[in-house]
Amino acid sequence: MAAELDFSPPEVPEPTFMENVLRYGLFFGAIFQLICVLAIILPISKSHKTDSDNFESKSSEVVKKPKVAAPQLSKKPKKETKKKR
């Protein structure tokens, strides 16, 4: 009875080139997604925040001129005409 059982591993074909490309492409894609998610979750370094703070203080010093309303040409009074029937 023990002679009848075959415990040898099944024959698995060698993966093709396209299967390897797909396999490793999926691994690299997953790693890239993890890096992107970590970049969103982890706080930004302090040096970047100080640069943006300097930029915001400079932009707030600039005096903004009030916009002058341009004359609106599209709002001309419409002529009312009566239709003859």
N, C-alpha and C positions, 0 to 999 in steps of 0.2 A: 504494500500500500504506500509506503514512503517513497518507493521508486517511481510511482505514478505522478507525484506532485513535482511541478517544475517551478522552482523559486528563483530562476534566473531573471535578471531585469529585462523588461520589454525593450524591443528595438525602437529607439527614438531616432528619427532622421536628423541629420545635421541641419541647423538653421541656415536659411538662405541669407544672402547679402541684404535683401530688403527687410527681412525679419529682424536682422541685427540693427539696421538703421532705425527701424521703427522702435525697437526696444530701447536703444540708447537715446533716441530723440525724446521718448517719453520720460526717461530718467532726467535728462537735462531740463526738460520743460517743467517737471515737478520741482526740481531744485530751484529753478528761476522763479517759480511762483512762491516758494517758501521765502526766498530772499526778498521778493517784493512785499509780501505780507509782513515780514519782520521789519522792513524799512518803514512801513506805515505805523506799526505798533510801537517801535522803539523811538524814544525822544530824539530830537535833532540836537546836534552838538552845540555847545555854548558859543563857539567861535562864529557859527553861522547866525545865531540870534543877535550877537552884537553888531554884525554887519547890517542886518536888516533893521535894527534899532537906529543906527546912524542914518540909514537911508530914510526912515520914516521921519526923523527929526528934521532932516534937510527938506523933505517934501512939505512938511507942515509950515516951514518958514516962508515958502513961496506964497506971495499974496495973489489970490485968484481975483481976476477982474470979473465983475458981473457981466453976464451975457446981455447984449443989446438985442431986443426983440426985432427980428427982421420983419419988414412989412409983408403982410400976407396978401398975396395977389389972388389967391384962390377964393377969398371970401368977398367977392363983388356982389352987390345986390342983384338979385335975379329979376328980370322983367317979367311981369305977369301979363300973359296974353290970354284972351278969351278965345276959345275954339268956336268956330262957326259950324253949325250943324246943318 
